[in-house]
Amino acid sequence: PRPGQKDYKVDLSQTPFIKLEDGKRVFFTSGDENQDADIKMIKSFWKDVVIVNVTPDDSMETVFDTVFGSLEVAAIKHRLSISDHGVDVDVQGKWIIEKPRKHDEAIRYLCITVIHDLKERTPQSIIRYLDQNNIILKEILVGKNIKGPKSDVSRFNISDKNLDIIDASDHETFVKNLLISMGYRYSPNTNISFQYAGIQIDATSNRAAKGSDNRFYIDFGSFYGDAIQSIEKSGYSIIQIKDNDSLDDIIQKLLGAMNASFIKNPTFVAAKRPADHNTRLTIPGFLMDHAGMSGVLLTLAPLHHQVVHFLTGNDIRIIRINRQGKKNE
């Protein structure tokens, strides 16, 4: 509006603008001299207006760099790292800026990344998970492929069928539950006979078996001295679980007896694109990389349900180990 004159009109098809959360307006011009009058009038009406000069040939990266430069963004990051109950989350983006906030609000970040195909999108489960951790992920498509897979809306019944929570309230309970969850038959107090100091000893131990070729015994401190070595010399495979063994120690002993290969503390890449400008989650635990058990993740971490959905959506079966022996998280 102009006193005593007609309202001044700006052709938004020629001079578009955006209004930011803090009320500031950003007008885009192409450097055309015909826009000079508009720019002058705009600046006289809005004192905090920002004029950004871009051309139709500018790349998306150039446009954003110009906008952020004009706004005098104090610090543009390219990486954020958070830790969530032992899960290390690394977020990389082309531009990461702190959103405006009131003094009593939590800091929230806007992470902007350019993608060239809809197949490169980050799953919605991870986008929601990051949002709940104050990271807003925005992906800008600059490619030509506008058809992509349907959104992976969380459906907890699908996630639940690939999630087992097992009791680890004591060593014997943990070993039994873990073996059963991995498809083994667990037989406590099974007879075992072996030579010890020239004498044939008849005793009992705990046997795990899966198929005809994968059998071993687990001792929880019943045998002393050289008994374990004597049992092994008699042709048995046996491991000993000690009172001071951590759950990680026990898992590694069991996996060794199973002849199972695994990746410790595996890292999962969220989107199907290069690691740069992607989100990576490093989860404490053991990921099986072995025939018959490939894609099984053993972890003590209380995984967020969106992370569970992401993993199970990628055909990962999760065995969640609960120290307290409770079924609910």
C-alpha positions, 0 to 999 in steps of 0.5 A: 500500500502507498498513501494517496496512490494505488497499491504497488503490485509485485509480479510474483511470477517474476520476483518470487519470495519466501517468508522465513519462520522469523518473519524475514522475507527473501525475494529472488531476482534474476538481475533484470534491470526491469526489476530495479523498481520492484526491489527499491519499493520492496526495500522501502516497505520491508526493512529486513528484506533480503534480495537474492540474485539467481538465474534460471541456469544456476544449479540447485547447489548454487541457489542454496549457497547464494541464499545461505550467504545472503542470510549470513548463516553463522555456521553451516555444518556438513555433519551431525553426530548423536548417541541414543542408548548406545546407538551412534547416529552420524548424519551428513548433509550438503547443508546443516543449519540451526533453526531459529528458536526461542531461548527455552526451546531445544536446538533443532537442525535442518539438514538439506541434501540433494538427491538425483533419483527417488530411489535415493530417498531416506526411509520415512522411518529414519526421517521420523527417528531423526526428527524426534532427535531434533534433526529435520531431514529435507531431500531435494530431488533434482533428477528426472525419475519422479516415480519411486517406491511407496512410503514405508509407513510404520506397521508395527505388526510387521516389525514385531514378527522379526523382533525377539526379546529374550531374558538375560537375567542370569547366565544360564537363562540367557544361554538357553534363550539365545540358543533356542532363538537361533534355532538350536536344541538346548538339552541341560544335564545331558550325559557326557563320558570322558577320560580324566587322569586315566579314569573314565568319568561319567558326568552331565553337562548342557548340550546345544545341537543344530543338525548333525554336525553342529553340536557342543557343550556349555559348562557353567563352572561344574568342571574344575582343573584340567577337566575341560581339556580332557573333555576336548581330548575325548572329542567333544566341543565345549565352552566354559561360561564364567560368573564374571563373563559379560554378555558380550563375552558369552555371545562371542564364546557361543558364536565361536562354538557355532563357527559363525562369522559375524560383524561386531558393532555393524554400521547400517546406511539409511538410504540407497546412495553413497555414504556422503550426505547419508545417515549411518547408524552404528549399533552395538552388538553382533550381526551374523554373516553366516549361512543359515543365520545371515541377517540376524542382529544380536544387541543389548541396545533398547532400539527405538521402534523406528530403528526397528522398523528400518532394520526389519524392513531391510530383512534384518532379524533382531534378537534384543537381549534384555538384562532385566528379563522383562518382555516389555521395553 
